[in-house]
Amino acid sequence: MANTDLVVGTCNQMCSEKEIRWRERNGLLHYFEINNALKHEIKADPKKVVKQFSRSAAGKQLLSPSDLRPSPILLKAVNYLIEEILPRTELPWVAIYDFVNDRIQAIRQDMTIQMIEDINSVEILEKCVRFYITASYVLCEEPSSKFDQHLNSQQLSICLERLFVLYHKFKSKYISEFIAIYFVENVAYTETYYRSVTMFSDYLSSDEVKLCIQICTAYINGNFIQFFKLVKKLPNIILLCFLHLFPSIRMNALETLNIAFSSNACKFPVSILGSWFSVTDKEYMLQLCRDCGIKTDDSNAYFNKKLFSRFSNLSFKKEAFIDEKLKKISLSKLINGLN
């Protein structure tokens, strides 16, 4: 039986004319949405304005068909954000993220209100997941006042869960990629991780999934040398997912080494630690040791099992080997699935 309460959007541009004029009158146009040809007044460029996310309590306002965009327009809007806005360089990337994130949430809101389930919505959500993964790396060194890693991770999880609901109905050539991402997102929760491996048993023969499982197993077993050796072989977007595990596996590895090589007479070269941990910055490696209570000089660590302390502030840092890989591809292509 057809759902008679279902709302179908009729807005055939990225933002309704009504919202464009309202935001223009109230000075709510973003820098990316104005008509640059006009020098003395701020006017909207209808081809650039993208619907803003609204948390309005006036539910009926959100249900107006003329304000809702149908599936093809939503996909067009996502592609515009990825291909035209993300490559912009005149603003800091964190400002670009804020704009794109807001507009993506509005796109997902339109999908939810209209209960859109089609192949376009699969493609939209796949690109949303890659966007949030990419942002988690590109902005990992930003202060929390500018970029909230936790909220970004929440958005990623919401999109990923919704995507797998749609995978039950629609096929995608990228499903193995997102199963691998799902594994990484859950590997720190061992029971959930093993349940998900069983759940997706039909896809375990995929090369990227097999490699991902090997790395997750190395992480669970504390095999840090195998972990960092294999992680470099991953496709870029899956590699970025593992970033949040780097601080914990390095700290756990230092704890193990601190016990194994605890000796008043032993000094351990920091250069070897760096090669095992895939850290090329010697000062960063030295700081990791100090954060764990391990004494150092300019080149060596001095392990003492009585002095080790686990640090709770597992901050993220950009990695030289990841930066090298990302130099070979634009972020737009990465988010579009061109690893």
N, C-alpha and C positions, 0 to 999 in steps of 0.2 A: 504494500500500500504506500502511495506517495505521501511524503510529509508535506502537508499543506502549510505548515508554519515555516518552511524553509525559505530563506531570503536569497534571492539571486541578484548579484550586483549588476548594475548597468553602466557604471562609470568606465569609459573606454580610454582614459588617459591615466597617467601615474598618480594624479591628484585631481579631485573633483574641482570644478570651476568655483563652487561655493566656498570650499576651503581655501583655495588660492586667493580669492578676493578678501576673505576674512583675515587671513594671515598677512596679506599685504596692508590692509587698513590698520592692523594692530602691531605692525613692525615685527612680525614673527617669521619672516623669511630668513632662511639660512644663506650664508655667503655663496654656497654652491647653487642657489636657486634664483638668484637675481639676474636681471637682464644687464649684462656688462656693457652693452652698447649705449645705455643711458648714463650720462656722466653726473647729472645734477639731481637725480631722484632715484629712489630705490623702488623698482618695479619688478614684478615676478616675470620670469621667463617660463611660460606654461610647459615648455618642453623639458625643463629642468626641475620643476617642482615635484617632489615625491611626498605622498601622504604621510603626515606626522602621526606617531603613535599617540593614542588617547586613552587615558584611564578614566574618562568621564563617567560619572555615576548615572548620567542620563542615558540609560540603556537604549531607549528608543532612537536616540540620535545615532547610535552606532548601527542600528538596523535599517537605516534608510538605503534602499537599493541604489539611489543616485550617488551615494558616497562610497559604495562598495565596488571593488574592482573584480571582474571575473578572472578566472584562472590564467588565460593567456596574458592578460595585462599584468598580473602579479609576477609572472615569470619574466616579462619584459622589464619590470621595475627592478627585480633582483639582478638581471643581467646588466642593466644600466648602472646600478650601484657598483657592481664588481668591475665592469670594464671601463667605465667613464670616471667614477669618483675615486676608487681605490688608488689608481695610478697618479692622482694629483699630488703635487709636491709643494704647493705654496703654503700649506698649513702643516703643522706637526701631525704625525700619523695618529696620535691619540685623539686629535680633534676629528680626523677623518673617521676613526672608529666610532666615536660618539654619534656622528651623523648617520653612518651606515647602520649601526646597531639599532638606533631608534627607528629608522625606516624599515628595517627587516622585521622588527617586532610588530610594526603596523601591518606589514604584509602577512605575517603569520596570524595576526588578529583577524584580518579579512578572511583568511582561509578557515579559521575556526568558526566565525559567525555564520559563514555560508556552508559549513560542513563539507568543504571541498576535499574530495579524495579522487585524484586522477594522476596520470603520469607526470603532469606539470608540477604537482605538489611534491612528488618524489624528488624531482630535479631541484626544486626550490630548497627543500630541506637538506638535501645532500650538500648544496652550496652553502647553506647556513652553517652546517656542522663544520665544514672546512674553513669557513670564515672565522668562527670562534676558536678553532684550533690554531689557525694562523695568528690571530690576535694574541692568543695566550703566549706565543713565543715572541712576536715582534715587540710587544709591550711589557715583557716580563721584568724589565728593569725600571719601569715607571713606578713612582710612589703610589701607594694605595689611594691617596687623595685624587689622583688623576685616572687611575685604572684599577678597577676592582677585579682581581683574578678570580675571586670566589663567585661573584655574580656572573662573570663571563663563563665560568665552568657550569653554573646552573643552567644558563641559556643553552649551552652545548648539550647538556644531558637531556633537557626537555626536547630539543630538536631530534636528538638521536633516538630517544624512546618513541617519539611520534613517527619517525622514519621507519622503524622496524614494525610498527603497526601496519603501515602502508605496504611494506615488503611482502606481507601476507597476501596482498591483492594484486600487486604490480611487480613486474620483473625489472631489474636494473643490471646493467653490465658492471656496475660498481659495487655490487652487494658484498663481494669478498673483501674489498677495501674497508667497508663499514663494519663488517664482522670483526676484522682485525682491530679497528678502532674501538669497538665495543669491548673486546678482550682487554685492551690496554686500560680503558677507563675503569675496569672492574678488577684488575689484577691485585690491587692492594686489599681487596675484600675476597680472601681466598675461597670461601665457600661459594660466593656468587660467581667468581671466576670459573671454578670447576663446573658449576651448574651450566654456565653459558657455553662452555666447550662442548658439553654433552648436548645441549640444545641445538647447536649449529654443527652437529657431527657430519652432515652432508656436504659441508664446505671446507673440511679440514685438509683436502688435497690441494687446495690453491697454494701456490708458491708463497704469496705474501702472508697468508694465514699460517702456513707451516712455520715460516720464519718468525712470525710474531709469537707463536706458541713457544718456540725455542727460547726466545728472549724472555718471555714471561716466566718460563720455567727457571731460567738462569737467575732472574730477579728473586723468585720465591725461594730458591735454594741458596741465595747469597753468593752466587758465582759471578763476581763483579767483572773479572777478566773476560769471561765468555759474553757477559751482557754487553760490555762496551765494544767488543770485537764485532758482534753480530748486529748491534743497533745501527752501525754505519752502513749496513747493506740494505736498509729499509727504504721504500719509497718515501719521498719527503714528508708527505702529510702524516703518514703513520709515525715516522721518526719524531715529528714535533709533538705527537701525543705522549711520547715517553719522557719528555722534558721534566714533568712534575715528579718523576721517580728518581732523577739524577741525585738530588741532595740526599735523599734517604739511603740509597744504595751506597753512596760514597761514605756517608757517616757510618753505616753498618760495616763496610769494608775496613775503614780505619779502626773501628773497635776490634775487629777480628785480628788485624795486623798488630794492633797495640798489645794484644795478649800473646800472639805467636812470637813476636820479636822483642818482648819486654826484657831489657837487659841494661845494666849500667854501662856495659862496654860496647853496646851496639849502636851504631848510627846508620840510619837508613836514608839513602839518597832520595831527595824529593823528586828528582828527574825520573826515577823509576816509578814512583807513585803517580806522577803526571802521565806517564805513558800507559800505565794500567787503568787510570781513571779517565783517559782521553781529555786531560787538562794540559793545554800548551802554555798557559800563563803561570809561571813559577810563583809569582806573588799570590795569586789566587789559591794555588795548591798549599802554599805555606799558611795562608789564612785559614783554610779548611782545617789544617792540623791544629792551629792555635785555638780555633773555635771549639775543638774537641778536648782542649786541655793538654795537647801534646806539645812538648817543648821543641823548638827548632833553632837552627842558626840559618845562615844565608843559603845553605845547600842541603841540609840534612834534617831529618826528624829523629827524635830520641824517644822511643816508645817506653812507657812505664804503665803497667796495667793498674797501678794504684791511682793514677792521675787522670784517667780518661773520664770525660763528662760529655753526655749527649746534649746537643743544643736543640732547642725547640723552634728556633726561627729558621725554618728551612726555606730560605729565600732563593729565588730563581736567578739565573744569570745566563746571558747569551753564550753559546758555545762556538768556538772557532770552527770546528769541523762542520757544524750545521750552517754557519754563515757562508762557508765556502760552497756548500751544496746549493744554497738559496740564491747565490750570485748567478747561477745558470738558468734561473727561471723567474719570470715576473710573478708577483703575488696574485695577479688576476688569473693567470694561467693555472697557478697552483690551486686556487679556489674553484676554478672551472673543471678540475679533475685531470689536468695535463701534468702529471708528475714527471 
